[in-house]
Amino acid sequence: MKRSLRIALAVLALAAAAGATAALLRSGSVTLDRRVPSHALAAPGHARIVLPAGYREGRLRYPVVYFLHGLPAGPDAYRHSNWLQQSLAQAGPAILVEPQGARPGDTDPEYLNWGAGRNWETFVSEELVRFVDAHFRTIRSRRARAIVGLSAGGYGATVLGLHHLDRFSVIESWSGYFHPTDPTGTMPLDRGPKANAHRLISSLRSDERARPTFFAFYVGRGDDRFRDENEVFDRQLTAAGVPHVFELYRGGHSTALWERRAPGWLALALRHLDAPTR
């Protein structure tokens, strides 16, 4: 990453941290748990939706950050990230949507389409987006949607974002990977070339002129499972001439790293989305 971008990211992190006290004093945010009708899952899915302070009293439309949790996981994993809500409050006004990414008996679907009743990609990138736009005051444009995720959610955000560039203009992976794996994260799965982000780089490059996309990812220096692939992906994007941001941070594959970096990286995402508007 160029030095100017690294400085900008550091400034955003400092600004977010400086505003933490003021953000936490705002008590108007609203957290909802919604059932989302889904043909893709053959049953309703769920999503945690956090509306920013002032949403109910105002008329503004907001950008949306879709955040994918890690896998394997239980059916309630999407509910357990209050630190993320606080980090977004520090970063700026936006709607946060955290979809369910697993169910009993289906704990590691990798956010992919597997067939009738297990089409998680369709649920997240199509049905959920339509539901949120229909029920909340969103800015209904790709320029106001980010898809972000951590670990397996980082893989999901990358692949779903690249598959649906008509819907998302910001993609961020936090300690993620770029090809499907088994639940240990160490054994690759063969789900075809479209499930492998390494093979989607050329499509991202060709699409960049028509639909500019902000793509950013990071990994911990001590992340023994995913650091090497992140570095390879960075080199591949650079060789292909695809603009992106990549960072290595002190730490491993841990919530401590994600919590520490969340305010700055969410602020970075919001910088590349349309601002709230009437």
C-alpha positions as CSV (number, residue, x, y, z in Angstrom):
1,M,0.0,0.0,0.0
2,K,1.3,3.5,-0.8
3,R,2.5,5.5,2.1
4,S,-0.2,8.2,1.6
5,L,-2.9,5.6,2.0
6,R,-1.2,4.1,5.1
7,I,-1.1,7.6,6.7
8,A,-4.8,8.1,5.8
9,L,-5.8,4.9,7.5
10,A,-3.8,5.8,10.6
11,V,-5.5,9.2,10.7
12,L,-8.9,7.6,10.4
13,A,-8.1,5.2,13.2
14,L,-7.0,8.1,15.5
15,A,-10.0,10.2,14.6
16,A,-12.4,7.3,15.3
17,A,-10.7,6.7,18.7
18,A,-10.9,10.3,19.6
19,G,-14.6,10.4,18.9
20,A,-15.3,7.2,21.0
21,T,-16.6,8.9,24.1
22,A,-19.0,11.2,22.1
23,A,-20.2,8.2,20.1
24,L,-20.9,6.1,23.1
25,L,-22.8,8.9,24.7
26,R,-25.3,9.0,21.9
27,S,-28.1,6.7,23.1
28,G,-30.4,6.8,20.0
29,S,-29.1,3.7,18.1
30,V,-31.6,0.9,17.7
31,T,-30.8,-2.8,17.4
32,L,-33.3,-5.1,15.7
33,D,-33.4,-8.8,15.0
34,R,-35.4,-9.4,11.9
35,R,-36.7,-12.6,10.2
36,V,-36.0,-12.3,6.5
37,P,-38.2,-14.4,4.1
38,S,-36.0,-16.6,2.0
39,H,-36.6,-18.9,-0.9
40,A,-32.8,-19.5,-1.1
41,L,-32.8,-21.1,2.4
42,A,-36.3,-22.6,2.1
43,A,-37.0,-21.0,5.4
44,P,-36.7,-17.5,6.9
45,G,-33.2,-16.3,7.7
46,H,-32.3,-13.8,10.3
47,A,-30.3,-10.6,10.5
48,R,-29.2,-8.2,13.2
49,I,-29.9,-4.6,12.0
50,V,-28.5,-1.6,13.9
51,L,-30.0,1.8,13.0
52,P,-27.8,4.8,13.8
53,A,-28.5,7.4,16.4
54,G,-31.2,9.8,15.2
55,Y,-32.7,7.4,12.6
56,R,-36.2,7.4,14.0
57,E,-36.4,11.1,14.5
58,G,-35.0,12.1,11.1
59,R,-35.6,11.6,7.4
60,L,-32.1,10.9,6.2
61,R,-31.3,7.9,4.0
62,Y,-28.1,6.0,5.0
63,P,-25.4,3.9,3.5
64,V,-25.4,0.2,4.6
65,V,-22.5,-1.9,5.9
66,Y,-23.2,-5.7,5.5
67,F,-21.0,-7.6,7.9
68,L,-20.4,-11.3,7.7
69,H,-19.3,-13.3,10.8
70,G,-16.8,-16.1,11.0
71,L,-17.4,-19.8,10.5
72,P,-18.0,-22.5,11.5
73,A,-20.6,-21.0,13.8
74,G,-23.9,-21.6,15.5
75,P,-27.2,-20.1,14.3
76,D,-27.0,-17.2,16.8
77,A,-23.4,-16.1,15.9
78,Y,-24.7,-13.0,14.1
79,R,-26.1,-11.6,17.4
80,H,-22.8,-11.6,19.3
81,S,-20.8,-8.6,18.2
82,N,-21.7,-5.5,20.3
83,W,-18.1,-4.3,19.8
84,L,-18.9,-4.0,16.1
85,Q,-21.9,-1.8,16.8
86,Q,-19.8,0.5,19.0
87,S,-17.0,0.7,16.3
88,L,-19.4,1.7,13.6
89,A,-20.9,4.4,15.9
90,Q,-17.3,5.8,16.2
91,A,-16.7,5.6,12.4
92,G,-19.8,7.4,11.2
93,P,-23.5,7.2,10.6
94,A,-24.6,4.1,8.7
95,I,-26.9,1.2,9.0
96,L,-25.2,-2.0,10.1
97,V,-26.6,-5.4,8.9
98,E,-25.2,-8.7,10.3
99,P,-26.8,-11.7,8.5
100,Q,-27.1,-15.1,9.9
101,G,-24.5,-17.3,8.2
102,A,-25.1,-20.7,9.7
103,R,-27.9,-23.0,11.0
104,P,-28.1,-26.2,13.0
105,G,-26.6,-28.9,10.8
106,D,-25.1,-26.3,8.4
107,T,-22.4,-24.6,10.4
108,D,-19.9,-23.9,7.7
109,P,-21.6,-23.1,4.4
110,E,-18.9,-20.6,3.5
111,Y,-21.5,-18.1,2.3
112,L,-21.8,-20.1,-1.0
113,N,-24.7,-21.5,-3.0
114,W,-24.9,-25.3,-2.5
115,G,-28.4,-26.1,-3.9
116,A,-32.0,-25.9,-2.9
117,G,-32.4,-24.7,0.7
118,R,-28.6,-24.0,1.1
119,N,-28.1,-21.0,-1.2
120,W,-26.4,-18.7,1.3
121,E,-24.9,-16.4,-1.4
122,T,-28.3,-15.7,-2.8
123,F,-29.8,-15.1,0.7
124,V,-27.1,-12.5,1.6
125,S,-26.4,-10.7,-1.6
126,E,-29.9,-10.6,-3.1
127,E,-32.8,-11.4,-0.8
128,L,-31.3,-9.6,2.3
129,V,-30.4,-6.5,0.3
130,R,-33.9,-6.3,-1.2
131,F,-35.4,-6.8,2.3
132,V,-33.2,-4.1,3.9
133,D,-33.9,-1.6,1.1
134,A,-37.6,-2.2,1.3
135,H,-37.9,-1.8,5.1
136,F,-35.4,0.8,6.0
137,R,-34.3,4.3,4.8
138,T,-31.3,3.2,2.8
139,I,-29.5,4.8,-0.1
140,R,-30.5,2.3,-2.8
141,S,-27.3,2.3,-4.8
142,R,-24.1,0.2,-5.0
143,R,-22.2,3.4,-4.1
144,A,-23.8,3.2,-0.6
145,R,-23.3,-0.5,0.1
146,A,-20.2,-2.1,1.7
147,I,-19.7,-5.8,2.3
148,V,-17.2,-6.6,5.1
149,G,-16.3,-9.8,7.0
150,L,-13.8,-11.4,9.3
151,S,-12.2,-14.8,8.9
152,A,-14.6,-17.0,6.8
153,G,-16.7,-13.9,6.6
154,G,-13.8,-12.1,4.9
155,Y,-13.8,-14.9,2.3
156,G,-17.6,-14.5,1.9
157,A,-17.4,-10.7,1.6
158,T,-14.7,-11.0,-1.0
159,V,-16.4,-13.6,-3.2
160,L,-19.9,-12.2,-2.8
161,G,-18.6,-8.7,-3.4
162,L,-16.8,-9.8,-6.6
163,H,-19.8,-11.8,-7.8
164,H,-22.2,-8.8,-7.2
165,L,-20.3,-5.7,-8.2
166,D,-23.7,-4.3,-9.3
167,R,-24.7,-4.2,-5.6
168,F,-21.5,-3.5,-3.6
169,S,-18.8,-0.8,-4.2
170,V,-16.8,-1.4,-1.1
171,I,-15.3,-4.8,-0.1
172,E,-13.2,-5.5,3.0
173,S,-11.7,-8.7,4.4
174,W,-10.4,-8.8,7.9
175,S,-8.1,-11.8,8.5
176,G,-9.9,-13.6,5.7
177,Y,-8.9,-16.0,2.9
178,F,-9.6,-16.2,-0.8
179,H,-10.6,-19.8,-1.7
180,P,-13.1,-22.1,0.0
181,T,-11.9,-24.3,2.8
182,D,-13.0,-27.0,5.2
183,P,-14.0,-26.0,8.8
184,T,-10.4,-26.0,9.9
185,G,-9.4,-23.4,7.3
186,T,-6.5,-25.5,6.2
187,M,-8.0,-27.8,3.5
188,P,-9.2,-26.4,0.2
189,L,-12.6,-27.2,-1.2
190,D,-13.2,-27.5,-4.9
191,R,-16.3,-25.4,-5.6
192,G,-15.2,-24.3,-9.1
193,P,-13.4,-21.3,-10.3
194,K,-16.1,-18.8,-9.4
195,A,-15.6,-19.6,-5.7
196,N,-11.9,-18.9,-5.9
197,A,-11.1,-15.1,-5.6
198,H,-7.7,-15.6,-7.2
199,R,-9.5,-16.5,-10.4
200,L,-11.7,-13.4,-10.2
201,I,-9.0,-10.8,-10.3
202,S,-9.2,-10.3,-14.1
203,S,-12.9,-9.7,-13.9
204,L,-12.4,-7.1,-11.2
205,R,-9.7,-5.4,-13.3
206,S,-12.0,-5.2,-16.4
207,D,-14.9,-4.0,-14.3
208,E,-12.9,-1.3,-12.5
209,R,-13.4,1.4,-15.2
210,A,-17.2,1.0,-15.4
211,R,-17.8,0.4,-11.7
212,P,-15.0,1.6,-9.4
213,T,-14.7,-0.6,-6.3
214,F,-12.7,0.0,-3.1
215,F,-11.1,-3.3,-2.1
216,A,-9.1,-3.6,1.1
217,F,-7.9,-6.4,3.3
218,Y,-5.6,-7.1,6.3
219,V,-4.2,-10.0,8.3
220,G,-2.2,-10.4,11.4
221,R,1.5,-11.1,11.2
222,G,1.0,-14.0,13.6
223,D,-1.8,-15.5,11.6
224,D,-0.3,-18.9,10.6
225,R,-3.3,-20.0,8.6
226,F,-4.0,-17.1,6.4
227,R,-1.1,-14.6,6.3
228,D,0.7,-16.3,3.4
229,E,-2.4,-16.3,1.1
230,N,-3.1,-12.7,1.9
231,E,0.4,-11.8,0.8
232,V,0.0,-13.8,-2.4
233,F,-3.3,-12.1,-3.1
234,D,-1.8,-8.7,-2.6
235,R,1.0,-9.5,-5.1
236,Q,-1.5,-10.9,-7.6
237,L,-3.7,-7.7,-7.4
238,T,-0.6,-5.5,-7.7
239,A,0.6,-7.5,-10.8
240,A,-2.8,-7.2,-12.4
241,G,-2.9,-3.4,-11.8
242,V,-6.0,-3.6,-9.5
243,P,-6.1,-0.7,-6.9
244,H,-6.4,-2.0,-3.4
245,V,-5.3,-1.5,0.2
246,F,-3.4,-4.3,2.1
247,E,-2.0,-4.2,5.6
248,L,-0.1,-6.5,7.9
249,Y,-0.7,-5.9,11.7
250,R,0.8,-7.1,14.9
251,G,-1.4,-9.9,16.2
252,G,-2.9,-13.3,15.2
253,H,-6.2,-14.6,14.2
254,S,-8.1,-13.1,17.1
255,T,-11.0,-10.9,18.2
256,A,-8.5,-8.6,19.9
257,L,-7.1,-7.7,16.5
258,W,-10.5,-7.2,14.9
259,E,-11.8,-5.0,17.8
260,R,-8.7,-2.9,17.8
261,R,-8.8,-2.2,14.0
262,A,-12.6,-2.1,13.5
263,P,-13.1,1.7,14.0
264,G,-10.5,2.7,11.5
265,W,-11.4,0.1,8.9
266,L,-15.1,0.9,9.1
267,A,-14.3,4.6,8.8
268,L,-12.2,3.7,5.7
269,A,-15.2,1.9,4.2
270,L,-17.6,4.8,4.9
271,R,-15.1,7.2,3.3
272,H,-15.8,5.4,0.0
273,L,-19.6,5.3,0.4
274,D,-22.1,8.0,-0.3
275,A,-22.9,10.0,2.8
276,P,-26.3,10.1,4.4
277,T,-28.7,12.2,2.4
278,R,-32.3,13.2,2.1
